[in-house]
Amino acid sequence: MSSRPYALSQPASLPPVSRMLVSVALALAAWDDRRRTRASLSKLDAHLLQDIGLGADRAASECAKPFWRD
């Protein structure tokens, strides 16, 4: 979908629990972004889908994916 900067590298100086919490927060942010993006994509009409280079079948298959799948 979108290439958001959620794959940020974490400083090695963080304690293990902090690194884990940051990783969870980044995963949740990426999931929310996918959910919102797919919801917006599902609302586009055929003309707008054509403008962004997607067919109706491809858009429907992308919208049908669960938020945790890339």
Secondary structure, DSSP 4 states (H G I P E B T S, - for coil): ----S--PPPPTTS-HHHHHHHHHHHHHHHHHHHHHHHHHHHT--HHHHHHTT--HHHHHHHHHS-TT--
